[in-house]
């Protein structure tokens, strides 16, 4: 994978990779900040995995949302020390299958999670609504 990042002034960069683009803004105004981008990446990576595993199980997934709370140290470099990730699943999907999909993403598939510091306190929860 290759990326190109071009400074746009102040704390903004425009990034391009294989036709996809993003604006990253240190102030979180013109686009997400770098840490927000990392959190979006984690939520997106795991969300994609969970949806994929559920759909491959031939369950009727109607909607899936992910909400993350990210906790950082107050001192520089203000690294991430904790993440609470909650999934809201809509559809006729058994709880044990949702739990299994989350476990597979966390333990095996999510390359973003496996690229982060393993000492991050990472908790997941979910609700299922038919």
PyMOL commands that place a pseudoatom at each C-alpha (Angstrom):
pseudoatom trace, name=CA, resn=UNK, resi=1, chain=A, elem=C, hetatm=0, pos=[0.000, 0.000, 0.000]
pseudoatom trace, name=CA, resn=UNK, resi=2, chain=A, elem=C, hetatm=0, pos=[1.246, 3.478, -0.777]
pseudoatom trace, name=CA, resn=UNK, resi=3, chain=A, elem=C, hetatm=0, pos=[-0.139, 6.798, 0.374]
pseudoatom trace, name=CA, resn=UNK, resi=4, chain=A, elem=C, hetatm=0, pos=[0.586, 10.359, -0.599]
pseudoatom trace, name=CA, resn=UNK, resi=5, chain=A, elem=C, hetatm=0, pos=[0.068, 13.093, 1.999]
pseudoatom trace, name=CA, resn=UNK, resi=6, chain=A, elem=C, hetatm=0, pos=[0.165, 16.747, 0.908]
pseudoatom trace, name=CA, resn=UNK, resi=7, chain=A, elem=C, hetatm=0, pos=[0.256, 19.589, 3.407]
pseudoatom trace, name=CA, resn=UNK, resi=8, chain=A, elem=C, hetatm=0, pos=[-2.661, 21.982, 2.917]
pseudoatom trace, name=CA, resn=UNK, resi=9, chain=A, elem=C, hetatm=0, pos=[-1.574, 24.617, 5.451]
pseudoatom trace, name=CA, resn=UNK, resi=10, chain=A, elem=C, hetatm=0, pos=[-2.021, 24.902, 9.198]
pseudoatom trace, name=CA, resn=UNK, resi=11, chain=A, elem=C, hetatm=0, pos=[-2.572, 21.372, 10.564]
pseudoatom trace, name=CA, resn=UNK, resi=12, chain=A, elem=C, hetatm=0, pos=[-4.224, 19.912, 7.453]
pseudoatom trace, name=CA, resn=UNK, resi=13, chain=A, elem=C, hetatm=0, pos=[-3.068, 17.204, 5.086]
pseudoatom trace, name=CA, resn=UNK, resi=14, chain=A, elem=C, hetatm=0, pos=[-4.794, 15.764, 2.041]
pseudoatom trace, name=CA, resn=UNK, resi=15, chain=A, elem=C, hetatm=0, pos=[-4.129, 12.063, 1.608]
pseudoatom trace, name=CA, resn=UNK, resi=16, chain=A, elem=C, hetatm=0, pos=[-4.628, 9.871, -1.442]
pseudoatom trace, name=CA, resn=UNK, resi=17, chain=A, elem=C, hetatm=0, pos=[-4.258, 6.113, -1.823]
pseudoatom trace, name=CA, resn=UNK, resi=18, chain=A, elem=C, hetatm=0, pos=[-5.483, 4.122, -4.839]
pseudoatom trace, name=CA, resn=UNK, resi=19, chain=A, elem=C, hetatm=0, pos=[-8.132, 6.716, -5.705]
pseudoatom trace, name=CA, resn=UNK, resi=20, chain=A, elem=C, hetatm=0, pos=[-9.470, 7.115, -2.166]
pseudoatom trace, name=CA, resn=UNK, resi=21, chain=A, elem=C, hetatm=0, pos=[-8.854, 10.445, -0.475]
pseudoatom trace, name=CA, resn=UNK, resi=22, chain=A, elem=C, hetatm=0, pos=[-9.140, 12.035, 2.948]
pseudoatom trace, name=CA, resn=UNK, resi=23, chain=A, elem=C, hetatm=0, pos=[-8.424, 15.337, 4.647]
pseudoatom trace, name=CA, resn=UNK, resi=24, chain=A, elem=C, hetatm=0, pos=[-6.834, 14.945, 8.070]
pseudoatom trace, name=CA, resn=UNK, resi=25, chain=A, elem=C, hetatm=0, pos=[-6.944, 18.021, 10.276]
pseudoatom trace, name=CA, resn=UNK, resi=26, chain=A, elem=C, hetatm=0, pos=[-5.116, 18.300, 13.584]
pseudoatom trace, name=CA, resn=UNK, resi=27, chain=A, elem=C, hetatm=0, pos=[-7.913, 20.584, 14.780]
pseudoatom trace, name=CA, resn=UNK, resi=28, chain=A, elem=C, hetatm=0, pos=[-10.647, 18.163, 13.649]
pseudoatom trace, name=CA, resn=UNK, resi=29, chain=A, elem=C, hetatm=0, pos=[-12.459, 20.818, 11.596]
pseudoatom trace, name=CA, resn=UNK, resi=30, chain=A, elem=C, hetatm=0, pos=[-11.861, 20.206, 7.863]
pseudoatom trace, name=CA, resn=UNK, resi=31, chain=A, elem=C, hetatm=0, pos=[-11.678, 16.476, 8.497]
pseudoatom trace, name=CA, resn=UNK, resi=32, chain=A, elem=C, hetatm=0, pos=[-10.998, 14.066, 11.320]
pseudoatom trace, name=CA, resn=UNK, resi=33, chain=A, elem=C, hetatm=0, pos=[-7.901, 14.500, 13.472]
pseudoatom trace, name=CA, resn=UNK, resi=34, chain=A, elem=C, hetatm=0, pos=[-5.220, 11.804, 13.281]
pseudoatom trace, name=CA, resn=UNK, resi=35, chain=A, elem=C, hetatm=0, pos=[-6.521, 10.105, 16.443]
pseudoatom trace, name=CA, resn=UNK, resi=36, chain=A, elem=C, hetatm=0, pos=[-10.129, 10.334, 15.221]
pseudoatom trace, name=CA, resn=UNK, resi=37, chain=A, elem=C, hetatm=0, pos=[-8.961, 8.785, 11.949]
pseudoatom trace, name=CA, resn=UNK, resi=38, chain=A, elem=C, hetatm=0, pos=[-7.381, 5.921, 13.880]
pseudoatom trace, name=CA, resn=UNK, resi=39, chain=A, elem=C, hetatm=0, pos=[-10.600, 5.393, 15.855]
pseudoatom trace, name=CA, resn=UNK, resi=40, chain=A, elem=C, hetatm=0, pos=[-12.664, 5.475, 12.629]
pseudoatom trace, name=CA, resn=UNK, resi=41, chain=A, elem=C, hetatm=0, pos=[-10.257, 2.921, 11.168]
pseudoatom trace, name=CA, resn=UNK, resi=42, chain=A, elem=C, hetatm=0, pos=[-10.645, 0.587, 14.136]
pseudoatom trace, name=CA, resn=UNK, resi=43, chain=A, elem=C, hetatm=0, pos=[-14.436, 0.875, 14.163]
pseudoatom trace, name=CA, resn=UNK, resi=44, chain=A, elem=C, hetatm=0, pos=[-14.617, 0.453, 10.400]
pseudoatom trace, name=CA, resn=UNK, resi=45, chain=A, elem=C, hetatm=0, pos=[-12.270, -2.521, 10.299]
pseudoatom trace, name=CA, resn=UNK, resi=46, chain=A, elem=C, hetatm=0, pos=[-14.069, -4.394, 13.051]
pseudoatom trace, name=CA, resn=UNK, resi=47, chain=A, elem=C, hetatm=0, pos=[-17.502, -3.356, 11.781]
pseudoatom trace, name=CA, resn=UNK, resi=48, chain=A, elem=C, hetatm=0, pos=[-16.712, -4.693, 8.314]
pseudoatom trace, name=CA, resn=UNK, resi=49, chain=A, elem=C, hetatm=0, pos=[-15.500, -7.965, 9.821]
pseudoatom trace, name=CA, resn=UNK, resi=50, chain=A, elem=C, hetatm=0, pos=[-18.558, -8.367, 12.057]
pseudoatom trace, name=CA, resn=UNK, resi=51, chain=A, elem=C, hetatm=0, pos=[-21.002, -7.613, 9.233]
pseudoatom trace, name=CA, resn=UNK, resi=52, chain=A, elem=C, hetatm=0, pos=[-19.142, -9.986, 6.910]
pseudoatom trace, name=CA, resn=UNK, resi=53, chain=A, elem=C, hetatm=0, pos=[-19.134, -12.870, 9.408]
pseudoatom trace, name=CA, resn=UNK, resi=54, chain=A, elem=C, hetatm=0, pos=[-22.832, -12.393, 10.200]
pseudoatom trace, name=CA, resn=UNK, resi=55, chain=A, elem=C, hetatm=0, pos=[-23.800, -12.238, 6.518]
pseudoatom trace, name=CA, resn=UNK, resi=56, chain=A, elem=C, hetatm=0, pos=[-21.673, -15.292, 5.682]
pseudoatom trace, name=CA, resn=UNK, resi=57, chain=A, elem=C, hetatm=0, pos=[-23.661, -17.091, 8.376]
pseudoatom trace, name=CA, resn=UNK, resi=58, chain=A, elem=C, hetatm=0, pos=[-26.743, -16.263, 6.282]
pseudoatom trace, name=CA, resn=UNK, resi=59, chain=A, elem=C, hetatm=0, pos=[-28.410, -14.259, 9.014]
pseudoatom trace, name=CA, resn=UNK, resi=60, chain=A, elem=C, hetatm=0, pos=[-30.787, -11.402, 8.230]
pseudoatom trace, name=CA, resn=UNK, resi=61, chain=A, elem=C, hetatm=0, pos=[-28.604, -8.406, 9.128]
pseudoatom trace, name=CA, resn=UNK, resi=62, chain=A, elem=C, hetatm=0, pos=[-30.638, -5.245, 8.551]
pseudoatom trace, name=CA, resn=UNK, resi=63, chain=A, elem=C, hetatm=0, pos=[-28.365, -2.646, 10.194]
pseudoatom trace, name=CA, resn=UNK, resi=64, chain=A, elem=C, hetatm=0, pos=[-25.150, -2.407, 12.171]
pseudoatom trace, name=CA, resn=UNK, resi=65, chain=A, elem=C, hetatm=0, pos=[-23.752, 0.605, 13.979]
pseudoatom trace, name=CA, resn=UNK, resi=66, chain=A, elem=C, hetatm=0, pos=[-20.559, 0.913, 15.966]
pseudoatom trace, name=CA, resn=UNK, resi=67, chain=A, elem=C, hetatm=0, pos=[-19.991, 3.503, 18.687]
pseudoatom trace, name=CA, resn=UNK, resi=68, chain=A, elem=C, hetatm=0, pos=[-16.545, 3.979, 20.156]
pseudoatom trace, name=CA, resn=UNK, resi=69, chain=A, elem=C, hetatm=0, pos=[-15.355, 5.714, 23.285]
pseudoatom trace, name=CA, resn=UNK, resi=70, chain=A, elem=C, hetatm=0, pos=[-11.630, 6.355, 23.133]
pseudoatom trace, name=CA, resn=UNK, resi=71, chain=A, elem=C, hetatm=0, pos=[-9.602, 7.154, 26.243]
pseudoatom trace, name=CA, resn=UNK, resi=72, chain=A, elem=C, hetatm=0, pos=[-6.225, 8.905, 26.072]
pseudoatom trace, name=CA, resn=UNK, resi=73, chain=A, elem=C, hetatm=0, pos=[-3.540, 9.832, 28.559]
pseudoatom trace, name=CA, resn=UNK, resi=74, chain=A, elem=C, hetatm=0, pos=[-3.571, 13.511, 29.562]
pseudoatom trace, name=CA, resn=UNK, resi=75, chain=A, elem=C, hetatm=0, pos=[0.173, 13.873, 29.012]
pseudoatom trace, name=CA, resn=UNK, resi=76, chain=A, elem=C, hetatm=0, pos=[2.044, 13.986, 25.719]
pseudoatom trace, name=CA, resn=UNK, resi=77, chain=A, elem=C, hetatm=0, pos=[1.971, 11.964, 23.499]
pseudoatom trace, name=CA, resn=UNK, resi=78, chain=A, elem=C, hetatm=0, pos=[-1.672, 11.505, 24.639]
pseudoatom trace, name=CA, resn=UNK, resi=79, chain=A, elem=C, hetatm=0, pos=[-1.685, 7.933, 23.410]
pseudoatom trace, name=CA, resn=UNK, resi=80, chain=A, elem=C, hetatm=0, pos=[-4.799, 5.794, 23.406]
pseudoatom trace, name=CA, resn=UNK, resi=81, chain=A, elem=C, hetatm=0, pos=[-5.050, 3.689, 26.561]
pseudoatom trace, name=CA, resn=UNK, resi=82, chain=A, elem=C, hetatm=0, pos=[-8.606, 2.396, 26.289]
pseudoatom trace, name=CA, resn=UNK, resi=83, chain=A, elem=C, hetatm=0, pos=[-11.410, 1.771, 23.823]
pseudoatom trace, name=CA, resn=UNK, resi=84, chain=A, elem=C, hetatm=0, pos=[-15.013, 0.802, 24.471]
pseudoatom trace, name=CA, resn=UNK, resi=85, chain=A, elem=C, hetatm=0, pos=[-16.668, -0.401, 21.273]
pseudoatom trace, name=CA, resn=UNK, resi=86, chain=A, elem=C, hetatm=0, pos=[-20.423, -1.008, 21.238]
pseudoatom trace, name=CA, resn=UNK, resi=87, chain=A, elem=C, hetatm=0, pos=[-22.272, -2.636, 18.348]
pseudoatom trace, name=CA, resn=UNK, resi=88, chain=A, elem=C, hetatm=0, pos=[-25.992, -2.156, 17.779]
pseudoatom trace, name=CA, resn=UNK, resi=89, chain=A, elem=C, hetatm=0, pos=[-27.199, -4.985, 15.552]
pseudoatom trace, name=CA, resn=UNK, resi=90, chain=A, elem=C, hetatm=0, pos=[-30.613, -4.933, 13.907]
pseudoatom trace, name=CA, resn=UNK, resi=91, chain=A, elem=C, hetatm=0, pos=[-31.923, -8.147, 12.434]
pseudoatom trace, name=CA, resn=UNK, resi=92, chain=A, elem=C, hetatm=0, pos=[-32.699, -11.737, 13.247]
pseudoatom trace, name=CA, resn=UNK, resi=93, chain=A, elem=C, hetatm=0, pos=[-29.208, -12.603, 14.492]
pseudoatom trace, name=CA, resn=UNK, resi=94, chain=A, elem=C, hetatm=0, pos=[-28.653, -14.800, 17.581]
pseudoatom trace, name=CA, resn=UNK, resi=95, chain=A, elem=C, hetatm=0, pos=[-26.573, -13.241, 20.362]
pseudoatom trace, name=CA, resn=UNK, resi=96, chain=A, elem=C, hetatm=0, pos=[-24.023, -16.054, 20.260]
pseudoatom trace, name=CA, resn=UNK, resi=97, chain=A, elem=C, hetatm=0, pos=[-23.381, -15.399, 16.547]
pseudoatom trace, name=CA, resn=UNK, resi=98, chain=A, elem=C, hetatm=0, pos=[-22.819, -11.687, 17.157]
pseudoatom trace, name=CA, resn=UNK, resi=99, chain=A, elem=C, hetatm=0, pos=[-20.426, -12.489, 20.005]
pseudoatom trace, name=CA, resn=UNK, resi=100, chain=A, elem=C, hetatm=0, pos=[-18.578, -14.975, 17.779]
pseudoatom trace, name=CA, resn=UNK, resi=101, chain=A, elem=C, hetatm=0, pos=[-18.296, -12.438, 14.954]
pseudoatom trace, name=CA, resn=UNK, resi=102, chain=A, elem=C, hetatm=0, pos=[-16.838, -9.841, 17.358]
pseudoatom trace, name=CA, resn=UNK, resi=103, chain=A, elem=C, hetatm=0, pos=[-14.381, -12.387, 18.763]
pseudoatom trace, name=CA, resn=UNK, resi=104, chain=A, elem=C, hetatm=0, pos=[-13.249, -13.424, 15.275]
pseudoatom trace, name=CA, resn=UNK, resi=105, chain=A, elem=C, hetatm=0, pos=[-12.677, -9.803, 14.292]
pseudoatom trace, name=CA, resn=UNK, resi=106, chain=A, elem=C, hetatm=0, pos=[-10.725, -8.997, 17.442]
pseudoatom trace, name=CA, resn=UNK, resi=107, chain=A, elem=C, hetatm=0, pos=[-8.728, -12.221, 17.655]
pseudoatom trace, name=CA, resn=UNK, resi=108, chain=A, elem=C, hetatm=0, pos=[-8.091, -12.999, 13.993]
pseudoatom trace, name=CA, resn=UNK, resi=109, chain=A, elem=C, hetatm=0, pos=[-9.210, -10.613, 11.260]
pseudoatom trace, name=CA, resn=UNK, resi=110, chain=A, elem=C, hetatm=0, pos=[-8.944, -6.916, 12.204]
pseudoatom trace, name=CA, resn=UNK, resi=111, chain=A, elem=C, hetatm=0, pos=[-5.572, -5.726, 10.943]
pseudoatom trace, name=CA, resn=UNK, resi=112, chain=A, elem=C, hetatm=0, pos=[-6.089, -2.294, 12.519]
pseudoatom trace, name=CA, resn=UNK, resi=113, chain=A, elem=C, hetatm=0, pos=[-6.566, -3.745, 16.007]
pseudoatom trace, name=CA, resn=UNK, resi=114, chain=A, elem=C, hetatm=0, pos=[-3.567, -6.035, 15.547]
pseudoatom trace, name=CA, resn=UNK, resi=115, chain=A, elem=C, hetatm=0, pos=[-1.460, -3.010, 14.545]
pseudoatom trace, name=CA, resn=UNK, resi=116, chain=A, elem=C, hetatm=0, pos=[-2.157, -1.157, 17.810]
pseudoatom trace, name=CA, resn=UNK, resi=117, chain=A, elem=C, hetatm=0, pos=[-0.369, -1.438, 21.136]
pseudoatom trace, name=CA, resn=UNK, resi=118, chain=A, elem=C, hetatm=0, pos=[-1.568, -4.660, 22.817]
pseudoatom trace, name=CA, resn=UNK, resi=119, chain=A, elem=C, hetatm=0, pos=[-1.755, -3.002, 26.254]
pseudoatom trace, name=CA, resn=UNK, resi=120, chain=A, elem=C, hetatm=0, pos=[-4.768, -0.893, 25.221]
pseudoatom trace, name=CA, resn=UNK, resi=121, chain=A, elem=C, hetatm=0, pos=[-7.751, -1.771, 27.416]
pseudoatom trace, name=CA, resn=UNK, resi=122, chain=A, elem=C, hetatm=0, pos=[-10.235, -2.850, 24.734]
pseudoatom trace, name=CA, resn=UNK, resi=123, chain=A, elem=C, hetatm=0, pos=[-13.809, -3.717, 25.650]
pseudoatom trace, name=CA, resn=UNK, resi=124, chain=A, elem=C, hetatm=0, pos=[-16.665, -4.678, 23.343]
pseudoatom trace, name=CA, resn=UNK, resi=125, chain=A, elem=C, hetatm=0, pos=[-20.398, -4.881, 23.981]
pseudoatom trace, name=CA, resn=UNK, resi=126, chain=A, elem=C, hetatm=0, pos=[-23.442, -5.336, 21.759]
pseudoatom trace, name=CA, resn=UNK, resi=127, chain=A, elem=C, hetatm=0, pos=[-27.190, -5.228, 21.608]
pseudoatom trace, name=CA, resn=UNK, resi=128, chain=A, elem=C, hetatm=0, pos=[-29.426, -7.023, 19.113]
pseudoatom trace, name=CA, resn=UNK, resi=129, chain=A, elem=C, hetatm=0, pos=[-32.826, -5.707, 18.066]
pseudoatom trace, name=CA, resn=UNK, resi=130, chain=A, elem=C, hetatm=0, pos=[-34.993, -7.795, 15.781]
for i in range(1, 130): cmd.bond("trace and resi %d" % i, "trace and resi %d" % (i + 1))
show_as sticks, trace
zoom trace
